[in-house]
Amino acid sequence: MLLAWLRRLLHPEEPGWIDHGELLKQMRRSDAPMIVDVREPDEFDGPLGHITGALNIPLAALSARIDHLVRAQCPLVLVCLTDERSSQAAAELAAAGARDVWVLRGGMKAWRDRW
């Protein structure tokens, strides 16, 4: 994980990857990241549920909210079912100027499998 953090310091414009264990640690901190779930509302509220405190912004609606997220100036962790849509969202955010953008490796499937 140290190498991933060092890489992010050298290339802050590129989204990074975070695993569920590291995200749990980050969520316990006072400067916890903003978690953005890019699944559709029915998935967000569906059987897998969502990460407590996550903001639901479906991928199709991301462009309308991108300025707000870039201006948030806090770490952003993107999540979806696996990590495909969240990777796409992370790339869009990085292209719009967001820094400190992370993708939850394995998405909600990995998050739920950890239990």
C-alpha positions in Angstrom: 0.0 0.0 0.0 2.9 2.3 0.6 3.9 2.2 -3.0 0.4 3.1 -4.1 0.5 6.2 -1.8 3.9 7.2 -3.1 2.7 6.8 -6.7 -0.3 9.0 -5.9 2.1 11.7 -4.5 4.0 11.7 -7.8 1.0 11.4 -10.0 -2.0 13.1 -8.2 -3.9 13.5 -11.5 -4.3 9.8 -11.9 -6.9 7.8 -9.9 -5.5 5.3 -7.5 -6.9 2.0 -6.1 -7.9 1.4 -2.5 -9.0 -1.9 -0.9 -11.8 -2.4 1.6 -9.4 -2.7 4.6 -7.7 0.6 3.8 -11.0 2.3 3.2 -12.3 1.2 6.6 -9.2 2.7 8.2 -9.7 6.0 6.2 -13.4 6.1 7.2 -12.4 6.2 10.9 -10.3 9.3 10.5 -11.5 12.8 11.1 -10.5 13.7 7.5 -12.4 10.7 6.0 -12.8 10.6 2.2 -16.1 11.4 0.5 -17.5 8.1 -0.8 -19.4 8.4 -4.1 -21.4 5.4 -5.3 -21.9 5.6 -9.0 -24.5 2.8 -9.2 -28.1 3.5 -10.1 -30.5 4.2 -7.2 -32.1 0.8 -7.3 -28.6 -0.8 -6.9 -27.7 1.6 -4.2 -30.8 0.7 -2.2 -30.8 -2.9 -3.4 -29.7 -6.2 -1.8 -26.0 -5.3 -1.6 -26.9 -2.0 0.0 -24.3 0.7 0.2 -21.4 2.0 2.3 -22.7 4.0 5.2 -22.4 7.7 4.4 -21.9 7.2 0.7 -23.3 9.8 -1.7 -25.3 8.2 -4.6 -24.5 9.9 -7.9 -25.2 7.5 -10.8 -22.5 7.5 -13.5 -24.9 9.0 -16.0 -25.5 12.0 -13.8 -21.9 12.5 -12.8 -21.1 15.2 -15.4 -23.8 17.4 -13.9 -22.2 17.1 -10.4 -18.5 17.0 -11.4 -17.8 20.7 -10.6 -19.2 20.2 -7.1 -17.0 17.1 -6.5 -13.9 18.8 -7.9 -14.4 21.8 -5.6 -14.9 19.5 -2.5 -11.1 19.4 -2.2 -11.2 16.2 -0.2 -10.2 12.6 -1.0 -12.9 10.9 -3.2 -13.5 7.2 -3.2 -15.6 5.9 -6.0 -17.5 2.7 -5.8 -19.9 0.6 -8.0 -20.8 -3.0 -8.2 -17.3 -4.3 -9.2 -15.0 -1.4 -10.1 -15.7 -0.8 -13.8 -18.1 2.2 -13.6 -16.2 3.7 -10.7 -13.0 3.5 -12.7 -14.7 5.4 -15.5 -16.0 8.0 -13.1 -12.6 8.4 -11.5 -11.1 9.0 -14.9 -13.7 11.7 -15.6 -13.1 13.4 -12.3 -9.3 13.3 -12.8 -9.7 14.8 -16.3 -11.9 17.6 -14.8 -9.1 18.5 -12.3 -10.0 16.4 -9.2 -7.0 15.2 -7.2 -6.8 12.5 -4.6 -9.4 10.2 -6.4 -9.5 6.5 -5.5 -11.5 3.5 -6.8 -12.6 0.8 -4.4 -11.0 -2.3 -5.7 -13.7 -5.0 -6.4 -16.5 -2.5 -5.6 -19.5 -3.5 -3.4 -19.0 -7.2 -4.2 -15.6 -7.1 -2.5 -16.9 -4.8 0.3 -19.7 -7.3 1.1 -17.4 -10.4 0.7 -15.2 -9.0 3.5 -17.7 -10.0 6.1 
